[in-house]
Amino acid sequence: MASTSPALGQHATAAGDPEAASGANAATKMNANSGARPECFRSTAQEILFVLTATMAVAMSSFATGSVTVITSFVGRDLNMTNAEITWISASSSLSSGSLLFFFGSVADLFGRKSLFIGSLGLFAVFSLAAGFSRTGLVLDVINGLMGITSASSVPPAQGILGVIYEKPSKRKNRVFACYSAGNPLGFVFGSIFSGIATQLFSWRASFWLLAIIYLVFTIVAVFTVPNDESTKQPLTWETLRRFDVVGTILTIAGVGMLSASLSLGGDAPDGWKTPYVLVLLILGILAIIAFIFWENRFKYAMVPMSIWQDKEFSLLIAIMLLGFLGFPVTAFWISLYMQRVFHYSALSTAVHMLPMAIMGIIINVIAAMILHKVSNKLLMGIGACSYVVSFLLAAVRRYGDSYWAFIFPCLTLCVVGADFEFNVANMYVLSALPPNRQSIAGSIFQTVTKLCVAVGYGIATAIFNAVSAKPAKSGYYANDPIEPYAAVFWFAMSIAVIGAALVPLLSIGTQGHEQEADGGRADLGDVDVEKEAHGLGDSQEVNEALSIREKKLDIQ
């Protein structure tokens, strides 16, 4: 049981022996560094089950999105939903998840990770069960938003625990995070497959009930496999509340929420983008995001150390990944939708046609785990970015009647190559960018950009789809072709992916995940906290950890 498992911890507790705790932590980290099983796990089976559970945590939002992707036409018809309402089934989850990741990152770092992690899995199962009983589109959208909140609360503690256990570069860490990074793209794929099967056998409601069963099982597994969290937890005092970035949290929720809502609603609003409430939401959202950046640069205990964006590699990796991933779920969603609407495929048939994504995803993640520490990660990012471009191009040029095998099959396989390579490289780098006591926030930064770009992508794609549908082409390449509005969405995805590919040459990142360390490696961005302390902006515990990390630089050659 988890209660009897050796504990993981970052610091000695006040009640324990600091030297003994320090020695235990050092032993655990030494084992992790050498590639051996960390001592916080009693067996390899426990370690594997925990890593799998953590992977399912990061897959929550994308699993739910994949589940609804293959049933959109059935749900829309049953609940009489508009295009905007249908896309909001997925967008609401991504929006609420992305808006609250930083909030729960701070909660996890301040008050402990294990309870938050297990509780999030359980609540996700409960809300999934409730979604299956929805009687209106609005209720379904709201419940999916609540599912997004629970997914947001699961990611920071999951990545924070993994970051502590596998703190130093090693081949074992590469394999663990290859599995973890696969959660987002593969969650979408397997969610669509399981949902298609459940819908074919029963109804679209069964897809949500199956999701509830899956996460109930993993909640039980988590109780027995998650190591005890003995990291220093903050007492609920005024000083602790002062360190909690309430203003930053509110600005994040308001800014991202209003911006994404304006983008999603603009296409179906009475006067389009000129509709007053759309413009108001857009302007207020942008202002709130600007205010958030201003606040984070000045608040003593900021959720996000803004200096982290001064690291060129970090900023470029996030930008490249964001520009590619903006089109990944959007393309999969609209391909699935036209399979249902244009070709009248069943949910199961749609899922089968999407199956190449799952197969290629497994293959690419195995390859990534094997080569991440051997092959230039700049090359892997380049392969991923180019795969996105070719994938979206193939989807865009396909017309009604063209071969699935010539266009959609390579499109689906290549977009997974792009997602998995970029996720693995960026995720590994992010976990090297902040000290151990900020690992949950590091996970929040990484996951936030992916969740929010999905919400933004759905909003833009819906607007493009509606605009092209309103004025179909009478001549030219797409003349009288029912696929034309879908193709317009794919052209948008490709154009954004091209920008991401153009940024790859600016990277200078090499291999990651070596067991050995070199003095010539990149200094950890924990140095940011050292600089804060020099100006009276940090606390002594963070500075001591940052100084320790500064002395041991990562080997990224």
RODO-2510 file (C-alpha; in nm, 4 decimals, decimal comma):
residues 557
     n   res          X          Y          Z
     1     m     0,0000     0,0000     0,0000
     2     a     0,1044     0,3584    -0,0522
     3     s     0,0974     0,4191     0,3201
     4     t     0,3688     0,1629     0,3763
     5     s     0,5782     0,2550     0,0735
     6     p     0,9085     0,4332     0,1180
     7     a     0,8441     0,8044     0,0952
     8     l     0,9685     1,0543    -0,1538
     9     g     1,0677     1,3933    -0,0200
    10     q     1,2605     1,6979    -0,1107
    11     h     1,3480     1,8261     0,2350
    12     a     1,3833     1,6909     0,5863
    13     t     1,0801     1,7591     0,7987
    14     a     1,0996     1,9477     1,1220
    15     a     0,9837     1,6443     1,3164
    16     g     1,2404     1,4076     1,1642
    17     d     1,6163     1,3782     1,1611
    18     p     1,7427     1,6236     0,8967
    19     e     2,0626     1,4277     0,8360
    20     a     1,8798     1,0969     0,8054
    21     a     1,6211     1,2462     0,5744
    22     s     1,8921     1,4101     0,3693
    23     g     2,0743     1,0799     0,3404
    24     a     1,7580     0,8985     0,2348
    25     n     1,6842     1,1604    -0,0265
    26     a     2,0399     1,1460    -0,1538
    27     a     2,0206     0,7676    -0,1826
    28     t     1,6936     0,7889    -0,3708
    29     k     1,8329     1,0460    -0,6112
    30     m     2,1562     0,8516    -0,6579
    31     n     1,9594     0,5460    -0,7605
    32     a     1,7492     0,7525    -0,9994
    33     n     2,0610     0,9083    -1,1469
    34     s     2,2343     0,5760    -1,2043
    35     g     1,9318     0,4317    -1,3830
    36     a     1,8348     0,1980    -1,0970
    37     r     1,4834     0,1836    -0,9557
    38     p     1,4230     0,4744    -0,7134
    39     e     1,4032     0,3601    -0,3508
    40     c     1,0605     0,5159    -0,3015
    41     f     0,9216     0,2203    -0,4998
    42     r     0,9103    -0,1221    -0,3359
    43     s     0,9066    -0,3028    -0,6701
    44     t     0,9364    -0,2436    -1,0416
    45     a     0,5675    -0,3275    -1,0755
    46     q     0,4779    -0,0402    -0,8408
    47     e     0,6992     0,1955    -1,0391
    48     i     0,5443     0,0936    -1,3712
    49     l     0,1893     0,1280    -1,2382
    50     f     0,2660     0,4696    -1,0914
    51     v     0,4200     0,5982    -1,4164
    52     l     0,1199     0,4642    -1,6084
    53     t    -0,1165     0,6370    -1,3647
    54     a     0,0747     0,9645    -1,3987
    55     t     0,0496     0,9267    -1,7762
    56     m    -0,3271     0,8831    -1,7478
    57     a    -0,3383     1,2002    -1,5394
    58     v    -0,1774     1,4095    -1,8113
    59     a    -0,4011     1,2337    -2,0654
    60     m    -0,7253     1,3307    -1,8895
    61     s    -0,8182     1,6305    -2,1008
    62     s    -0,7051     1,4826    -2,4326
    63     f    -0,8720     1,1482    -2,3483
    64     a    -1,2007     1,3304    -2,2978
    65     t    -1,1478     1,5331    -2,6144
    66     g    -1,0757     1,2183    -2,8146
    67     s    -1,3832     1,0520    -2,6694
    68     v    -1,6169     1,3249    -2,7932
    69     t    -1,4418     1,3644    -3,1293
    70     v    -1,5916     1,0487    -3,2819
    71     i    -1,9402     1,1074    -3,1405
    72     t    -1,9844     1,4780    -3,2199
    73     s    -2,2461     1,4332    -3,4905
    74     f    -2,4435     1,1850    -3,2780
    75     v    -2,4345     1,4097    -2,9703
    76     g    -2,5170     1,7191    -3,1749
    77     r    -2,8132     1,5498    -3,3398
    78     d    -2,9429     1,3999    -3,0146
    79     l    -2,9119     1,7225    -2,8138
    80     n    -2,9852     1,9623    -3,1045
    81     m    -2,6532     2,1483    -3,0769
    82     t    -2,4999     2,4110    -3,3081
    83     n    -2,1443     2,3850    -3,4470
    84     a    -2,0175     2,6217    -3,1780
    85     e    -2,1856     2,4185    -2,9032
    86     i    -2,0354     2,0991    -3,0436
    87     t    -1,6822     2,2396    -3,0494
    88     w    -1,7332     2,3740    -2,6975
    89     i    -1,7663     2,0164    -2,5717
    90     s    -1,3932     1,9877    -2,6338
    91     a    -1,2971     2,3532    -2,5994
    92     s    -1,4563     2,3935    -2,2540
    93     s    -1,2361     2,1189    -2,1125
    94     s    -0,9183     2,2627    -2,2646
    95     l    -1,0130     2,6145    -2,1578
    96     s    -1,0865     2,5359    -1,7938
    97     s    -0,7834     2,3090    -1,7738
    98     g    -0,5447     2,5629    -1,9214
    99     s    -0,6819     2,8488    -1,7128
   100     l    -0,6306     2,6701    -1,3803
   101     l    -0,3053     2,4792    -1,4296
   102     f    -0,0947     2,7538    -1,2700
   103     f    -0,3410     2,7741    -0,9807
   104     f    -0,3168     2,4039    -0,9035
   105     g     0,0589     2,4115    -0,9611
   106     s     0,0869     2,6518    -0,6696
   107     v    -0,1544     2,4454    -0,4591
   108     a     0,0512     2,1308    -0,5204
   109     d     0,3822     2,2966    -0,4358
   110     l     0,2500     2,4648    -0,1209
   111     f     0,0218     2,1999     0,0298
   112     g     0,1403     1,8648    -0,1055
   113     r     0,0929     1,6597    -0,4185
   114     k    -0,0279     1,3085    -0,3374
   115     s    -0,3763     1,3899    -0,2043
   116     l    -0,4418     1,6393    -0,4832
   117     f    -0,3317     1,3837    -0,7422
   118     i    -0,5522     1,0987    -0,6176
   119     g    -0,8503     1,3266    -0,5533
   120     s    -0,8313     1,4638    -0,9069
   121     l    -0,8462     1,1170    -1,0601
   122     g    -1,1520     1,0303    -0,8516
   123     l    -1,3407     1,3514    -0,9316
   124     f    -1,2712     1,3096    -1,3020
   125     a    -1,4389     0,9683    -1,2864
   126     v    -1,7408     1,1211    -1,1090
   127     f    -1,7843     1,4017    -1,3639
   128     s    -1,7404     1,1577    -1,6537
   129     l    -2,0242     0,9505    -1,5115
   130     a    -2,2409     1,2627    -1,4821
   131     a    -2,1666     1,3669    -1,8425
   132     g    -2,3294     1,0494    -1,9674
   133     f    -2,6598     1,1596    -1,8132
   134     s    -2,6624     1,5061    -1,9783
   135     r    -2,9956     1,6052    -2,1321
   136     t    -2,8956     1,9347    -2,2967
   137     g    -2,5928     2,0623    -2,4836
   138     l    -2,5342     2,3343    -2,2248
   139     v    -2,5209     2,0834    -1,9395
   140     l    -2,2766     1,8669    -2,1339
   141     d    -2,0528     2,1676    -2,2072
   142     v    -2,0521     2,2691    -1,8398
   143     i    -1,9727     1,9183    -1,7157
   144     n    -1,6882     1,8919    -1,9660
   145     g    -1,5589     2,2189    -1,8262
   146     l    -1,5636     2,0634    -1,4783
   147     m    -1,3764     1,7637    -1,6160
   148     g    -1,1180     2,0095    -1,7439
   149     i    -1,0774     2,1541    -1,3940
   150     t    -1,0064     1,8099    -1,2486
   151     s    -0,7560     1,7401    -1,5247
   152     a    -0,5855     2,0703    -1,4417
   153     s    -0,5560     1,9687    -1,0777
   154     s    -0,3973     1,6340    -1,1654
   155     v    -0,1155     1,7423    -1,3973
   156     p     0,0993     1,9612    -1,1645
   157     p     0,1203     1,7059    -0,8800
   158     a     0,1849     1,4224    -1,1269
   159     q     0,4688     1,6030    -1,2991
   160     g     0,5956     1,7416    -0,9695
   161     i     0,6245     1,3932    -0,8162
   162     l     0,7937     1,2588    -1,1289
   163     g     1,0324     1,5531    -1,1301
   164     v     1,1409     1,4807    -0,7723
   165     i     1,1814     1,1056    -0,8208
   166     y     1,3662     1,1345    -1,1520
   167     e     1,5488     1,4598    -1,0869
   168     k     1,8752     1,3903    -1,2702
   169     p     1,9278     1,2927    -1,6358
   170     s     1,9382     0,9173    -1,6993
   171     k     1,8160     0,6629    -1,9512
   172     r     1,5520     0,5535    -1,7004
   173     k     1,4236     0,9103    -1,6822
   174     n     1,4105     0,9234    -2,0628
   175     r     1,1924     0,6124    -2,0718
   176     v     0,9667     0,7371    -1,7940
   177     f     0,9088     1,0758    -1,9532
   178     a     0,8670     0,9266    -2,2992
   179     c     0,5745     0,7345    -2,1512
   180     y     0,4490     1,0423    -1,9655
   181     s     0,4785     1,2686    -2,2707
   182     a     0,2764     1,0189    -2,4723
   183     g    -0,0241     1,0864    -2,2506
   184     n    -0,1417     1,3961    -2,4348
   185     p    -0,1351     1,2757    -2,7966
   186     l    -0,2159     0,9107    -2,7248
   187     g    -0,4922     1,0029    -2,4813
   188     f    -0,6708     1,1705    -2,7706
   189     v    -0,6237     0,8695    -2,9968
   190     f    -0,7254     0,5950    -2,7546
   191     g    -1,0101     0,8092    -2,6254
   192     s    -1,1545     0,8202    -2,9765
   193     i    -1,1114     0,4452    -3,0269
   194     f    -1,2702     0,3420    -2,6965
   195     s    -1,5494     0,5935    -2,7471
   196     g    -1,6207     0,4607    -3,0951
   197     i    -1,6479     0,1054    -2,9677
   198     a    -1,8730     0,2026    -2,6750
   199     t    -2,0981     0,4137    -2,8974
   200     q    -2,1255     0,1403    -3,1599
   201     l    -2,2237    -0,1206    -2,9008
   202     f    -2,4504     0,0996    -2,6869
   203     s    -2,4832     0,4779    -2,7339
   204     w    -2,2737     0,7944    -2,7140
   205     r    -2,3532     0,8160    -2,3424
   206     a    -2,1699     0,4876    -2,2861
   207     s    -1,8455     0,6516    -2,3993
   208     f    -1,8541     0,8795    -2,0942
   209     w    -1,9446     0,5919    -1,8643
   210     l    -1,6517     0,3905    -1,9993
   211     l    -1,4274     0,6904    -1,9287
   212     a    -1,5581     0,6944    -1,5708
   213     i    -1,4796     0,3245    -1,5249
   214     i    -1,1264     0,3647    -1,6613
   215     y    -1,0417     0,6506    -1,4265
   216     l    -1,2069     0,4840    -1,1282
   217     v    -0,9675     0,1918    -1,1814
   218     f    -0,6676     0,4248    -1,2003
   219     t    -0,7838     0,6078    -0,8870
   220     i    -0,7669     0,2792    -0,6984
   221     v    -0,4278     0,1995    -0,8526
   222     a    -0,2986     0,5427    -0,7468
   223     v    -0,3916     0,4816    -0,3824
   224     f    -0,1572     0,1828    -0,3735
   225     t     0,1248     0,3038    -0,5984
   226     v     0,1834     0,6772    -0,5456
   227     p     0,4819     0,7195    -0,3081
   228     n     0,4231     0,9070     0,0145
   229     d     0,4870     1,2774    -0,0305
   230     e     0,7033     1,4044     0,2538
   231     s     0,8076     1,7260     0,0874
   232     t     0,7773     2,0244     0,3164
   233     k     0,4166     2,1440     0,3270
   234     q     0,3207     2,4938     0,4286
   235     p     0,0870     2,5500     0,7266
   236     l    -0,2280     2,7469     0,6536
   237     t    -0,1113     3,0829     0,7898
   238     w    -0,1276     3,4425     0,6747
   239     e     0,2318     3,4172     0,5533
   240     t     0,1404     3,1129     0,3429
   241     l    -0,1588     3,2939     0,1957
   242     r     0,0666     3,5883     0,1104
   243     r     0,2860     3,3518    -0,0908
   244     f    -0,0178     3,2260    -0,2786
   245     d    -0,0561     3,4314    -0,5953
   246     v    -0,4301     3,5012    -0,5776
   247     v    -0,4193     3,8042    -0,8074
   248     g    -0,2144     3,6166    -1,0660
   249     t    -0,4582     3,3259    -1,0535
   250     i    -0,7610     3,5510    -1,1078
   251     l    -0,5929     3,7331    -1,3966
   252     t    -0,4998     3,4016    -1,5596
   253     i    -0,8529     3,2635    -1,5389
   254     a    -1,0119     3,5891    -1,6553
   255     g    -0,7647     3,6586    -1,9344
   256     v    -0,7452     3,3150    -2,0894
   257     g    -1,1140     3,2479    -2,0341
   258     m    -1,2400     3,5649    -2,2006
   259     l    -0,9888     3,5493    -2,4868
   260     s    -1,0736     3,1885    -2,5715
   261     a    -1,4465     3,2513    -2,5331
   262     s    -1,4343     3,5425    -2,7778
   263     l    -1,2465     3,3332    -3,0343
   264     s    -1,4873     3,0422    -2,9964
   265     l    -1,8070     3,2495    -3,0040
   266     g    -1,7114     3,4895    -3,2829
   267     g    -1,8085     3,2554    -3,5640
   268     d    -2,1664     3,1933    -3,4447
   269     a    -2,2415     3,5349    -3,2920
   270     p    -2,5324     3,7322    -3,4492
   271     d    -2,3014     3,9889    -3,6126
   272     g    -1,9916     3,7707    -3,6202
   273     w    -1,6771     3,9356    -3,4902
   274     k    -1,8576     4,2718    -3,4776
   275     t    -2,0958     4,1492    -3,2088
   276     p    -2,0456     4,3724    -2,9004
   277     y    -2,0039     4,0946    -2,6438
   278     v    -1,7445     3,9211    -2,8626
   279     l    -1,5383     4,2404    -2,8917
   280     v    -1,5712     4,3128    -2,5192
   281     l    -1,4548     3,9628    -2,4258
   282     l    -1,1631     3,9864    -2,6699
   283     i    -1,0426     4,3244    -2,5427
   284     l    -1,0863     4,2399    -2,1742
   285     g    -0,9117     3,9060    -2,2229
   286     i    -0,6082     4,0696    -2,3832
   287     l    -0,5944     4,3376    -2,1133
   288     a    -0,6130     4,0759    -1,8373
   289     i    -0,3253     3,8780    -1,9916
   290     i    -0,1143     4,1951    -2,0158
   291     a    -0,1987     4,2720    -1,6527
   292     f    -0,0962     3,9171    -1,5559
   293     i     0,2470     3,9603    -1,7169
   294     f     0,2909     4,2984    -1,5457
   295     w     0,1881     4,1537    -1,2075
   296     e     0,4106     3,8465    -1,2320
   297     n     0,7127     4,0663    -1,3012
   298     r     0,6587     4,2522    -0,9754
   299     f     0,4975     4,0149    -0,7266
   300     k     0,7434     3,8722    -0,4738
   301     y     0,6046     3,5180    -0,4901
   302     a     0,5033     3,5005    -0,8561
   303     m     0,3555     3,1739    -0,9830
   304     v     0,5690     3,1918    -1,2951
   305     p     0,9243     3,3298    -1,2818
   306     m     0,9085     3,5533    -1,5881
   307     s     1,2853     3,5413    -1,6215
   308     i     1,2471     3,1846    -1,7432
   309     w     1,1361     3,3214    -2,0794
   310     q     1,4775     3,4842    -2,1185
   311     d     1,6189     3,1391    -2,1869
   312     k     1,6192     3,1188    -2,5671
   313     e     1,5922     2,7414    -2,5878
   314     f     1,2983     2,7245    -2,3485
   315     s     1,1051     2,9991    -2,5283
   316     l     1,1734     2,8549    -2,8734
   317     l     1,0789     2,5009    -2,7721
   318     i     0,7487     2,6152    -2,6239
   319     a     0,6743     2,8346    -2,9275
   320     i     0,7535     2,5595    -3,1798
   321     m     0,5522     2,3031    -2,9874
   322     l     0,2579     2,5430    -2,9512
   323     l     0,2492     2,6337    -3,3215
   324     g     0,2450     2,2682    -3,4207
   325     f     0,0067     2,1422    -3,1561
   326     l    -0,2388     2,4201    -3,2390
   327     g    -0,3393     2,2162    -3,5423
   328     f    -0,3048     1,8616    -3,4062
   329     p    -0,6341     1,8140    -3,2168
   330     v    -0,8140     2,0574    -3,4479
   331     t    -0,7211     1,8544    -3,7567
   332     a    -0,8112     1,5251    -3,5907
   333     f    -1,1439     1,6717    -3,4736
   334     w    -1,2501     1,8044    -3,8140
   335     i    -1,1313     1,4941    -4,0021
   336     s    -1,3424     1,2869    -3,7661
   337     l    -1,6362     1,5231    -3,8093
   338     y    -1,6392     1,5056    -4,1887
   339     m    -1,6076     1,1275    -4,1728
   340     q    -1,9347     1,1332    -3,9798
   341     r    -2,1133     1,4127    -4,1668
   342     v    -1,9861     1,3807    -4,5244
   343     f    -1,9150     1,0079    -4,5490
   344     h    -2,1711     0,9041    -4,2847
   345     y    -1,9356     0,6711    -4,0995
   346     s    -2,0490     0,5161    -3,7730
   347     a    -1,8643     0,5994    -3,4510
   348     l    -1,6775     0,2682    -3,4634
   349     s    -1,5877     0,3075    -3,8311
   350     t    -1,4606     0,6578    -3,7590
   351     a    -1,2493     0,5267    -3,4726
   352     v    -1,1038     0,2510    -3,6932
   353     h    -1,0074     0,5055    -3,9580
   354     m    -0,8303     0,7050    -3,6830
   355     l    -0,6452     0,3946    -3,5590
   356     p    -0,3165     0,4729    -3,7420
   357     m    -0,2630     0,7547    -3,4938
   358     a    -0,2570     0,5111    -3,2020
   359     i    -0,0229     0,2646    -3,3693
   360     m     0,2221     0,5315    -3,4832
   361     g     0,2051     0,7002    -3,1432
   362     i     0,3228     0,3867    -2,9652
   363     i     0,6038     0,3332    -3,2159
   364     i     0,7300     0,6922    -3,2008
   365     n     0,7334     0,7048    -2,8206
   366     v     0,9366     0,3837    -2,8038
   367     i     1,1804     0,5326    -3,0546
   368     a     1,1978     0,8608    -2,8627
   369     a     1,2846     0,6811    -2,5385
   370     m     1,5704     0,5048    -2,7166
   371     i     1,7237     0,7996    -2,9029
   372     l     1,6510     1,1108    -2,6948
   373     h     1,9972     1,0929    -2,5342
   374     k     2,1731     0,9914    -2,8579
   375     v     2,0278     1,2025    -3,1385
   376     s     2,0331     1,5809    -3,1573
   377     n     1,7051     1,7049    -3,0136
   378     k     1,7163     1,9917    -3,2617
   379     l     1,6939     1,7309    -3,5367
   380     l     1,4007     1,5627    -3,3611
   381     m     1,2204     1,8972    -3,3320
   382     g     1,2843     1,9566    -3,7017
   383     i     1,1434     1,6171    -3,7948
   384     g     0,8401     1,6830    -3,5768
   385     a     0,7760     2,0301    -3,7201
   386     c     0,8106     1,9129    -4,0819
   387     s     0,5839     1,6150    -4,0099
   388     y     0,3145     1,8552    -3,8928
   389     v     0,3428     2,0639    -4,2108
   390     v     0,3200     1,7661    -4,4472
   391     s     0,0383     1,6111    -4,2431
   392     f    -0,1834     1,9189    -4,2511
   393     l    -0,1029     1,9787    -4,6194
   394     l    -0,2222     1,6293    -4,7117
   395     a    -0,5483     1,6867    -4,5247
   396     a    -0,5965     2,0248    -4,6928
   397     v    -0,5524     1,9121    -5,0550
   398     r    -0,7777     1,6084    -5,0285
   399     r    -1,1098     1,6383    -5,2094
   400     y    -1,4275     1,4330    -5,1963
   401     g    -1,3628     1,0944    -5,3541
   402     d    -0,9850     1,0987    -5,3087
   403     s    -0,8178     0,7933    -5,1558
   404     y    -0,8049     0,7588    -4,7778
   405     w    -0,4728     0,5734    -4,8056
   406     a    -0,3100     0,8415    -5,0192
   407     f    -0,4114     1,1377    -4,8049
   408     i    -0,5705     1,0738    -4,4646
   409     f    -0,3649     0,7708    -4,3625
   410     p    -0,0267     0,9492    -4,3983
   411     c    -0,1822     1,2646    -4,2530
   412     l    -0,2833     1,0854    -3,9325
   413     t     0,0497     0,9065    -3,8913
   414     l     0,2653     1,2129    -3,9584
   415     c     0,0769     1,4415    -3,7202
   416     v     0,1454     1,1933    -3,4386
   417     v     0,5158     1,1918    -3,5314
   418     g     0,5126     1,5685    -3,4934
   419     a     0,3274     1,5680    -3,1625
   420     d     0,5283     1,2911    -2,9963
   421     f     0,8759     1,4087    -3,0944
   422     e     0,8054     1,7686    -2,9955
   423     f     0,6351     1,6708    -2,6696
   424     n     0,9234     1,4494    -2,5638
   425     v     1,1948     1,7053    -2,6364
   426     a     1,0091     2,0020    -2,4880
   427     n     0,8929     1,8102    -2,1802
   428     m     1,2451     1,6919    -2,0979
   429     y     1,3812     2,0443    -2,1309
   430     v     1,1053     2,1982    -1,9195
   431     l     1,1878     1,9618    -1,6342
   432     s     1,5456     2,0884    -1,6479
   433     a     1,4445     2,4535    -1,6356
   434     l     1,3303     2,4925    -1,2743
   435     p     1,4600     2,3661    -0,9375
   436     p     1,2908     2,0629    -0,7745
   437     n     1,0649     2,2679    -0,5478
   438     r     0,9124     2,4331    -0,8552
   439     q     0,8614     2,1185    -1,0627
   440     s     0,4825     2,1398    -1,0379
   441     i     0,4918     2,4916    -1,1810
   442     a     0,7258     2,3671    -1,4563
   443     g     0,4650     2,1081    -1,5449
   444     s     0,1977     2,3778    -1,5399
   445     i     0,3896     2,5960    -1,7855
   446     f     0,4276     2,3083    -2,0278
   447     q     0,0705     2,1838    -2,0029
   448     t    -0,0869     2,5304    -1,9987
   449     v     0,0403     2,6278    -2,3422
   450     t    -0,0849     2,3005    -2,4917
   451     k    -0,4295     2,3220    -2,3330
   452     l    -0,4792     2,6878    -2,4149
   453     c    -0,3644     2,6545    -2,7735
   454     v    -0,6249     2,3798    -2,8162
   455     a    -0,8997     2,6134    -2,6917
   456     v    -0,7748     2,8954    -2,9136
   457     g    -0,7369     2,6584    -3,2084
   458     y    -1,0948     2,5364    -3,1795
   459     g    -1,2187     2,8948    -3,1688
   460     i    -1,0305     3,0007    -3,4810
   461     a    -1,1140     2,6783    -3,6663
   462     t    -1,4848     2,7153    -3,5917
   463     a    -1,4821     3,0725    -3,7209
   464     i    -1,3043     2,9652    -4,0420
   465     f    -1,5379     2,6698    -4,0934
   466     n    -1,8510     2,8818    -4,0537
   467     a    -1,7187     3,1567    -4,2815
   468     v    -1,6325     2,9175    -4,5655
   469     s    -1,9558     2,7211    -4,5218
   470     a    -2,1537     3,0426    -4,5657
   471     k    -1,9901     3,1157    -4,9040
   472     p    -1,8979     2,7862    -5,0743
   473     a    -1,6872     2,7976    -5,3894
   474     k    -1,8706     2,7647    -5,7223
   475     s    -1,5523     2,7143    -5,9220
   476     g    -1,1895     2,6232    -5,8733
   477     y    -1,0214     2,3393    -5,6860
   478     y    -1,2993     2,2933    -5,4270
   479     a    -1,5966     2,3745    -5,6510
   480     n    -1,9139     2,2222    -5,5033
   481     d    -1,7007     2,0039    -5,2766
   482     p    -1,8557     1,9348    -4,9327
   483     i    -1,5047     1,9026    -4,7887
   484     e    -1,4178     2,2668    -4,8699
   485     p    -1,4887     2,4191    -4,5244
   486     y    -1,2963     2,1375    -4,3586
   487     a    -1,0048     2,1924    -4,5973
   488     a    -0,9992     2,5605    -4,5004
   489     v    -0,9403     2,4563    -4,1396
   490     f    -0,6535     2,2306    -4,2474
   491     w    -0,4929     2,5112    -4,4511
   492     f    -0,4989     2,7246    -4,1375
   493     a    -0,3310     2,4459    -3,9380
   494     m    -0,0625     2,4056    -4,2048
   495     s     0,0166     2,7771    -4,2235
   496     i     0,0688     2,7938    -3,8474
   497     a     0,2837     2,4799    -3,8532
   498     v     0,5068     2,6353    -4,1215
   499     i     0,5895     2,9193    -3,8820
   500     g     0,6881     2,6644    -3,6171
   501     a     0,9120     2,4801    -3,8631
   502     a     1,0803     2,8086    -3,9567
   503     l     1,1838     2,8591    -3,5927
   504     v     1,3633     2,5237    -3,5617
   505     p     1,6956     2,6451    -3,7146
   506     l     1,7206     2,8980    -3,4296
   507     l     1,7484     2,6157    -3,1729
   508     s     2,0880     2,5085    -3,0428
   509     i     1,9739     2,2271    -2,8142
   510     g     2,1613     1,8974    -2,8437
   511     t     2,0958     1,5624    -2,6793
   512     q     1,9198     1,5321    -2,3443
   513     g     1,9029     1,2699    -2,0732
   514     h     2,2692     1,1679    -2,0313
   515     e     2,3567     0,9958    -1,7044
   516     q     2,6879     1,1784    -1,6785
   517     e     2,7145     1,5484    -1,6096
   518     a     2,9509     1,8005    -1,7638
   519     d     3,0739     2,1330    -1,6429
   520     g     3,0102     2,2829    -1,9810
   521     g     2,6357     2,2184    -1,9732
   522     r     2,3598     2,4702    -1,9607
   523     a     2,3105     2,6370    -1,6248
   524     d     1,9767     2,5525    -1,4691
   525     l     1,7195     2,8259    -1,4644
   526     g     1,7054     2,7847    -1,0904
   527     d     1,9603     3,0674    -1,1141
   528     v     1,6605     3,2921    -1,1557
   529     d     1,5723     3,2363    -0,7910
   530     v     1,9301     3,3161    -0,6891
   531     e     1,9011     3,6475    -0,8659
   532     k     1,5705     3,7118    -0,6908
   533     e     1,7301     3,6567    -0,3514
   534     a     2,0073     3,9008    -0,4341
   535     h     1,7385     4,1628    -0,4786
   536     g     1,5347     4,0499    -0,1789
   537     l     1,2804     3,8628    -0,3896
   538     g     1,3301     3,5000    -0,2871
   539     d     1,3370     3,2887     0,0266
   540     s     1,6426     3,1169     0,1709
   541     q     1,5212     2,7620     0,1092
   542     e     1,4641     2,8239    -0,2600
   543     v     1,8019     2,9946    -0,2877
   544     n     1,9887     2,7070    -0,1236
   545     e     1,8298     2,4636    -0,3687
   546     a     1,8971     2,6908    -0,6633
   547     l     2,2608     2,7309    -0,5612
   548     s     2,2966     2,3546    -0,5371
   549     i     2,1537     2,3133    -0,8842
   550     r     2,3731     2,5890    -1,0205
   551     e     2,6816     2,3951    -0,9131
   552     k     2,5630     2,0857    -1,1035
   553     k     2,4946     2,1823    -1,4613
   554     l     2,3073     1,9616    -1,7011
   555     d     2,4766     1,7899    -1,9905
   556     i     2,2952     1,9163    -2,2965
   557     q     2,5452     1,9030    -2,5781
***
